[in-house]
Amino acid sequence: MKNDTVENIKLLLHRISSEEESVREYINTTRYQTDLLQDLDVWNQICSSLDTIGDTVYSLDDYLSAEYPESAGLKYIFTYGILQSLFIQQDAIRNLTEAFEISFDLNEKLRKIRAIRNASIGHPTKNNVKGTTYYNYISRITLSKYGFTLMRSSSGDRNEFIEVDLLSILTDQLHEIEKSYKLISSKLIEADRMHRAKFKDKLVVDLFHSSMGYLFSKVAEGIHSIGRDGDRHFGLSMLNSIEKTYIEFENELRERNEFNEYIQYDLEQYKHAIQTLKSYLLTENENMGESDARIYLFYLREQHSYFVEIAKEVDEEYNKKV
C-alpha cells in the first residue's frame, strides 16, 4: 500500500516538473520576457520561486528514493529536511502566484502542514499558537521514513500525541502545488492565445514585397553608373526604400515583443551597411570605391534572405495552434 502511495507521489512530482517547464518556456520567450524584464523585482521573484520549487521537488523525490538511515542523528536530519522543504515550497508557490497576480489560497490542509512543521522543527521548544504555548517533542523511537509521533505539552492540559503521516502530508501539499501551477499555466496560455490572435492575420514577411529584388537591382545600377546623376539618384531612392522596409520590419518585431538582442545586433550591422552605401551614392565618401560599394550591396542582398527567414519563423509561430 505504501509503495503505491510513494509511486503516486512520484507521479505528482513529475507532473509538477512538467508544469514548471511550461511556465519557464513561456517566460523565456522573447515576446513575454521583454515585458517581464520591465520590472526586475517581479522577474527575479518569478525566477527565484521557480528555482526554489524545482529544488524542493528534487529534494522530495530523492527523499522518497533514498535509503532511510539507521542512525538516530541522520533520521532527524531526514525529518527536519523534508518538513522544511515543504515549508519552503509553500512560500515559493505563494510568491510565484503573486508575481503572476493570481490568488493563492493557504487552505486548511496547507496551514495544517505549516503548523506541524512549526511544532516539530520550527519552534518546538516554545510554540505559540493562538495564545497558548506548547512544548513539543519528536518521539525518537517512532521516527520512520514515513512519519513520527509528536508529543505536545502545555500548561493546564494533558500531553497530546499527534501521529504525523508524511506520505499523507506530501500528497495533500503536492496536489495544491499542482493546482496552483495549472492556474498559472492557464493564465499564460490564454495570454499567449490573445497575443497571437492580435497579429496572426498581419504577416511580417509581407513587408518584404516581391519588388525587393527590383530595388536591389536599381541600387546596383546606381553604383555602376556613379558618373550619371540620374541613375545615381534613382539608385539612392531605391536604397532609401530598402531602408524604410527595414525600419518597418524592426517596428513590427518590436510591436510583437519579438525584437531580441541577436536580431538587434544583426539589424544594426545591416543598417550600418545601408548608411555606408548611402554615403557612396551621395558622393560623400571619398575613401570608398565602386568595388567596395559592390561588396556592401552583395552583403545587403545576401543578408536580406536571412531576415526574410526570421519573418517567416515569426509568422509561423503566430499561426500555431495554442
DAFENFEN-V560166 format. One record per run of one state. SS is the DSSP state (hx for helix, st for strand, lp for the rest). FROM is the first residue (numbers start at 0). TO is the last residue. If there is no record, write none. Layout:
SS	FROM	TO
SS	FROM	TO
This chain:
lp	0	0
hx	1	26
lp	27	28
hx	29	35
lp	36	38
hx	39	64
lp	65	70
hx	71	98
lp	99	106
hx	107	121
lp	122	125
st	126	128
lp	129	130
st	131	137
lp	138	138
hx	139	141
lp	142	142
st	143	143
lp	144	145
st	146	152
lp	153	158
st	159	164
hx	165	198
lp	199	202
hx	203	206
lp	207	210
hx	211	223
lp	224	227
hx	228	254
lp	255	259
hx	260	280
lp	281	288
hx	289	317
lp	318	321
